[in-house]
Amino acid sequence: MDKNLERKQQEERVGRYLKASLKQAGVTYDDLADRLQAFGFKETKASIASKLSRGSFSATFMIAVLRAIGKEGVNLADL
């Protein structure tokens, strides 16, 4: 498989995973922006939407999002 295609597919899966996790937690992008401030992130609804749409962001951002919504673990098979 083409490495660029494989990377793009992985980015899409991770973005969908975080979007689904937010929905499951009942957290909006506005809510998330507020919660991320506690972790030192200055995000807006638009910047969060853009990152999740692209699916490319730092591991630090992903961990902060998961902590902000109270998710205690991630099963890599879900990604």
Backbone as ProteinMPNN parsed JSONL, in Angstrom:
{"seq_chain_A": "MDKNLERKQQEERVGRYLKASLKQAGVTYDDLADRLQAFGFKETKASIASKLSRGSFSATFMIAVLRAIGKEGVNLADL", "coords_chain_A": {"N_chain_A": [[0.848, -1.18, 0.0], [0.467, 2.249, -0.685], [2.444, 4.49, 1.105], [1.77, 7.16, 1.749], [-0.99, 7.153, 1.377], [-1.703, 5.283, 3.29], [-0.946, 6.652, 5.624], [-2.695, 8.856, 5.488], [-5.167, 7.563, 5.747], [-4.903, 6.599, 8.352], [-4.788, 9.005, 9.77], [-7.378, 9.94, 9.28], [-8.869, 7.962, 10.617], [-8.069, 8.386, 13.304], [-8.954, 11.005, 13.713], [-11.737, 10.62, 13.404], [-12.15, 8.916, 15.573], [-11.603, 10.576, 17.805], [-13.599, 12.519, 17.429], [-15.895, 10.923, 17.74], [-15.51, 10.129, 20.375], [-15.772, 12.56, 21.706], [-18.447, 13.132, 21.146], [-19.696, 10.971, 22.407], [-19.064, 11.59, 25.042], [-20.532, 13.843, 25.325], [-19.502, 16.359, 24.838], [-18.955, 19.482, 23.463], [-17.207, 21.27, 20.825], [-16.727, 23.876, 21.694], [-16.96, 23.521, 24.479], [-14.806, 21.793, 24.823], [-12.65, 23.427, 24.094], [-12.636, 25.191, 26.258], [-12.062, 23.389, 28.348], [-9.547, 22.46, 27.595], [-7.871, 24.519, 28.217], [-7.009, 24.143, 30.819], [-4.967, 22.414, 30.45], [-3.06, 23.861, 29.252], [-3.522, 24.548, 26.598], [-4.466, 26.745, 24.08], [-7.047, 26.84, 22.457], [-9.574, 27.192, 19.92], [-13.018, 26.837, 18.971], [-13.021, 26.635, 16.186], [-10.306, 26.006, 15.626], [-10.042, 23.535, 16.823], [-11.946, 22.047, 15.39], [-10.737, 22.115, 12.879], [-8.297, 20.734, 13.336], [-9.269, 18.179, 14.073], [-10.646, 17.506, 11.787], [-8.604, 17.354, 9.89], [-7.114, 15.396, 11.108], [-4.536, 15.333, 11.846], [-2.387, 15.981, 14.371], [-0.609, 16.771, 17.386], [0.61, 14.223, 19.616], [0.482, 15.048, 22.207], [-1.635, 16.885, 22.161], [-3.734, 15.119, 21.558], [-3.733, 13.459, 23.837], [-4.343, 15.375, 25.789], [-6.936, 16.075, 24.98], [-8.279, 13.625, 25.394], [-7.931, 13.351, 28.169], [-9.305, 15.636, 28.979], [-11.92, 14.983, 28.452], [-12.344, 12.952, 30.146], [-11.632, 10.386, 29.478], [-10.213, 7.317, 30.126], [-8.588, 5.436, 28.957], [-7.28, 4.035, 25.89], [-7.965, 1.853, 23.325], [-5.89, 0.575, 21.037], [-6.721, -0.884, 18.864], [-9.104, 0.244, 18.254], [-8.452, 2.396, 16.796]], "CA_chain_A": [[0.0, 0.0, 0.0], [1.16, 3.53, -0.735], [2.659, 5.003, 2.469], [1.006, 8.395, 1.936], [-2.39, 6.764, 1.508], [-1.816, 4.626, 4.586], [-0.898, 7.711, 6.64], [-3.943, 9.623, 5.398], [-6.229, 6.734, 6.313], [-4.706, 6.584, 9.796], [-5.195, 10.326, 10.264], [-8.842, 9.978, 9.236], [-9.377, 7.101, 11.696], [-7.823, 9.034, 14.594], [-9.882, 12.135, 13.78], [-13.082, 10.077, 13.657], [-12.16, 8.376, 16.925], [-11.744, 11.673, 18.761], [-14.932, 13.104, 17.253], [-16.854, 10.008, 18.356], [-15.295, 10.188, 21.823], [-16.379, 13.813, 22.169], [-19.903, 12.976, 21.075], [-20.067, 10.034, 23.461], [-18.915, 12.29, 26.318], [-21.433, 14.989, 25.335], [-18.656, 17.553, 24.9], [-18.889, 20.239, 22.213], [-15.896, 21.869, 20.56], [-16.618, 25.027, 22.596], [-16.669, 22.968, 25.805], [-13.459, 21.245, 24.785], [-11.721, 24.56, 24.104], [-12.559, 25.648, 27.649], [-11.404, 22.359, 29.155], [-8.14, 22.33, 27.212], [-7.093, 25.59, 28.851], [-6.406, 23.573, 32.025], [-3.781, 21.672, 30.025], [-2.16, 24.805, 28.595], [-3.838, 24.709, 25.178], [-5.325, 27.884, 23.752], [-7.738, 26.418, 21.247], [-10.91, 27.715, 19.659], [-13.901, 25.866, 18.316], [-12.554, 26.49, 14.8], [-9.011, 25.319, 15.551], [-10.295, 22.13, 17.16], [-12.624, 21.45, 14.234], [-9.739, 21.96, 11.82], [-7.377, 19.647, 13.692], [-9.946, 16.888, 14.021], [-10.982, 17.25, 10.39], [-7.354, 16.923, 9.254], [-6.649, 14.177, 11.747], [-3.108, 15.427, 12.157], [-2.141, 16.829, 15.54], [0.405, 16.156, 18.234], [0.171, 13.249, 20.617], [0.172, 15.836, 23.404], [-3.001, 17.394, 21.975], [-4.66, 13.992, 21.656], [-3.8, 13.064, 25.241], [-5.071, 16.428, 26.507], [-8.353, 15.923, 24.63], [-8.787, 12.446, 26.086], [-8.009, 13.68, 29.596], [-10.324, 16.672, 29.158], [-13.261, 14.382, 28.405], [-12.404, 11.919, 31.16], [-11.38, 9.047, 28.919], [-9.116, 6.754, 30.904], [-7.725, 4.576, 28.16], [-7.541, 3.908, 24.462], [-7.617, 0.569, 22.731], [-5.329, 0.902, 19.72], [-7.499, -1.561, 17.842], [-10.187, 1.147, 17.911], [-7.932, 3.428, 15.912]], "C_chain_A": [[0.892, 1.242, 0.0], [1.253, 4.108, 0.678], [1.876, 6.289, 2.735], [-0.477, 8.106, 2.123], [-2.63, 6.132, 2.875], [-1.821, 5.667, 5.717], [-2.191, 8.507, 6.653], [-5.101, 8.846, 6.013], [-6.128, 6.676, 7.835], [-5.14, 7.912, 10.409], [-6.719, 10.438, 10.306], [-9.445, 9.14, 10.367], [-9.221, 7.773, 13.061], [-8.757, 10.233, 14.767], [-11.295, 11.677, 14.085], [-13.201, 9.546, 15.084], [-12.358, 9.498, 17.949], [-13.106, 12.345, 18.645], [-15.987, 12.236, 17.93], [-16.728, 10.029, 19.877], [-15.906, 11.446, 22.409], [-17.896, 13.693, 22.198], [-20.392, 12.074, 22.205], [-20.014, 10.701, 24.84], [-19.857, 13.49, 26.427], [-20.699, 16.309, 25.424], [-18.603, 18.212, 23.527], [-17.473, 20.776, 22.013], [-15.688, 23.092, 21.447], [-16.262, 24.564, 24.012], [-15.219, 22.481, 25.868], [-12.418, 22.363, 24.826], [-11.541, 25.084, 25.522], [-11.778, 24.657, 28.504], [-9.915, 22.242, 28.853], [-7.262, 23.415, 27.818], [-6.387, 25.081, 30.102], [-5.125, 22.799, 31.713], [-2.809, 22.554, 29.237], [-2.396, 24.994, 27.112], [-4.784, 25.88, 25.001], [-5.971, 27.599, 22.405], [-9.085, 27.126, 21.143], [-11.738, 26.59, 19.045], [-13.389, 25.577, 16.902], [-11.23, 25.726, 14.715], [-9.158, 23.837, 15.891], [-10.945, 21.419, 15.979], [-11.632, 21.18, 13.112], [-8.793, 20.801, 12.112], [-8.053, 18.287, 13.556], [-10.345, 16.518, 12.598], [-9.756, 16.736, 9.631], [-6.898, 15.583, 9.797], [-5.172, 14.196, 12.069], [-2.909, 16.461, 13.257], [-1.141, 16.082, 16.408], [-0.221, 15.134, 19.18], [-0.211, 13.97, 21.901], [-1.24, 16.388, 23.328], [-3.998, 16.26, 22.153], [-4.83, 13.556, 23.111], [-4.573, 14.094, 26.054], [-6.566, 16.335, 26.224], [-8.954, 14.755, 25.406], [-8.909, 12.692, 27.582], [-9.126, 14.675, 29.863], [-11.737, 16.104, 29.142], [-13.396, 13.206, 29.362], [-12.207, 10.505, 30.655], [-10.111, 8.496, 29.561], [-8.165, 5.881, 30.09], [-8.168, 4.535, 26.713], [-7.105, 2.521, 24.022], [-7.14, 0.856, 21.312], [-6.068, 0.206, 18.592], [-8.687, -0.701, 17.399], [-9.757, 2.251, 16.956], [-7.68, 2.811, 14.578]], "O_chain_A": [[1.952, 1.255, 0.626], [0.241, 4.204, 1.373], [1.371, 6.482, 3.841], [-1.141, 8.746, 2.938], [-3.633, 6.41, 3.533], [-2.613, 5.565, 6.654], [-2.726, 8.801, 7.722], [-5.925, 9.42, 6.725], [-7.144, 6.702, 8.529], [-5.789, 7.932, 11.455], [-7.279, 10.973, 11.262], [-10.415, 9.556, 11.001], [-10.138, 7.733, 13.881], [-9.291, 10.449, 15.854], [-11.978, 12.267, 14.922], [-14.238, 9.712, 15.727], [-13.186, 9.38, 18.852], [-13.706, 12.705, 19.658], [-16.871, 12.751, 18.616], [-17.732, 9.954, 20.585], [-16.495, 11.406, 23.49], [-18.545, 14.104, 23.16], [-21.379, 12.379, 22.874], [-20.836, 10.401, 25.705], [-19.972, 14.092, 27.495], [-21.2, 17.269, 26.009], [-18.245, 17.568, 22.54], [-16.649, 20.738, 22.926], [-14.572, 23.323, 21.911], [-15.384, 25.132, 24.662], [-14.507, 22.729, 26.841], [-11.411, 22.246, 25.525], [-10.423, 25.387, 25.939], [-10.925, 25.055, 29.297], [-9.115, 21.958, 29.745], [-6.047, 23.25, 27.922], [-5.286, 25.533, 30.417], [-4.303, 22.559, 32.597], [-1.857, 22.06, 28.632], [-1.541, 25.554, 26.426], [-5.791, 25.985, 25.701], [-5.506, 28.053, 21.36], [-9.649, 27.59, 22.134], [-11.218, 25.543, 18.659], [-13.332, 24.423, 16.477], [-11.054, 24.891, 13.829], [-8.477, 22.99, 15.313], [-10.54, 20.316, 15.613], [-11.685, 20.131, 12.47], [-8.521, 19.981, 11.235], [-7.479, 17.355, 12.992], [-10.376, 15.338, 12.249], [-9.854, 15.804, 8.832], [-6.371, 14.744, 9.067], [-4.615, 13.192, 12.514], [-3.218, 17.642, 13.097], [-0.866, 14.903, 16.185], [-1.411, 15.184, 19.491], [-1.128, 13.547, 22.603], [-1.968, 16.365, 24.32], [-5.008, 16.431, 22.836], [-5.949, 13.312, 23.561], [-5.372, 13.729, 26.917], [-7.379, 16.5, 27.135], [-10.019, 14.889, 26.008], [-9.893, 12.281, 28.198], [-9.823, 14.566, 30.872], [-12.647, 16.673, 29.746], [-14.431, 12.54, 29.393], [-12.572, 9.539, 31.326], [-9.063, 9.141, 29.538], [-7.041, 5.625, 30.521], [-9.275, 4.943, 26.364], [-5.995, 2.082, 24.324], [-7.913, 1.331, 20.481], [-6.035, 0.682, 17.457], [-9.217, -0.889, 16.304], [-10.591, 2.951, 16.381], [-7.234, 3.495, 13.656]]}, "name": "protein", "num_of_chains": 1, "seq": "MDKNLERKQQEERVGRYLKASLKQAGVTYDDLADRLQAFGFKETKASIASKLSRGSFSATFMIAVLRAIGKEGVNLADL"}
